């Protein structure tokens, strides 16, 4: 049974991602505001959000190395409160841009430090489930926001903002009182006694604390006496392998086609008479598949989840290409089924699994800076994909590109990645350092 400290640590991470999903783009639905012109929307999307995400990733990364994971996780709630308050009480489009920037900072920081934080406090048997669950909470938050706005109309968006402020404050208080920093942070600070006390707080009584502490301290590969270049120093810590794995995986996450398929099926969506029911079905699919991933990731493994995801997306988009090539009118319900299958495949594997690996692969000495680097790379690719969507690039070309990368990703994962399920962080580092 999990300890109270571990439970509240996980709940705090869950609440951050739930609130980030709950408040996503909520200002677009607030009546009486002067932000509805297309230029302002483009400015918010194209400038403030990606810049804020990248800035937040590196800001919270450096702060977490200096002040510890716990206190920086607490500060993630501050931009959420600022965002909700500005959107609720202001009617100036400039404040909306600043508010979206504040939320983007929190989101960038959350994707950078929370997978690392959860990876450092979780046991190896449940680490994948705990980290991937925050992705599921983010999706559930988006769905709850849509449901709240549709049921309560004008009052619903105010409920989103007031609820976010209250939940952020309450969760922050509980998190501050009942949790403590991670053992890995104390080991980095050369405070083994505090690391042992931290382990005792987050582990059951039947766990061998001394043995786990020795393993944690053993994976701390010293680079002080290594002669040579910075590259040699990174190689000695398995950084390059971990970095290449994460960069390629995040590249595949963008290139395998969530934006491409959304663009391709936009017209059937807009013409169907059952639009509201379709959105409900998609929302249920997203929430269900992301929850299912958190259940499966520690049972069948990270690689199998990725392979299932890529193979289903490949087959799904191949069917679409064949239907387009035939040239006959496509039944809108068939398109909707293909959409549902695609989203299911995406959110059962390539959606949440990179978060899990961010919390597992990087060595202690470079964990935060590498996490910030790869997440910033992802934000940059996501921005470019959004630009493609905004300017409506040729749909068939994007679809063919997506299916090609699905095939490449399948073989890459099968041939070059390795399984981390059931391995301690120390065992993962030994595998990365293996010649």
Secondary structure, 3 states (H helix, E strand, C coil): CCCHHHHHHHHHHHHHHHHHHHCCCHHHHCCCCCCCCHHHHHHHHHHHHHHHHHHHHHHHHHHHHHHCHHHHHHHHHHHHHHHHHHHHHCCCHHHHHHHHHHHHHHHHHHHHHHHHHHHHHCCCCCHHHHHHHHHHHHHHHHHHHHHHHHHHHHHHHHHHHHHHHHHHHHHHHHHHHHCCCCHHHHHHCCCHHHHHHHHHHHCCCCCCHHHHHHHHHHCCCCCCCCCCCHHHHHHHCCHHHHHHHHHHHHHHHHHCCHHHHHHHCHHHHHHCCCHHHHHHHHHHHHHHHHHHHHHHCCCCCHHHHHHHHHHHHHHHHHHHHHHHHHCCCCCHHHHHHHHHHHHHHHHHCCCCHHHHHHCCCCCHHHHHHHHHHHHHHHHHHHHHHHHHHHCCCCHHHHHHHHHHHHHHHHHHHHHHCCCCCCCCHHHHHHHHHCC
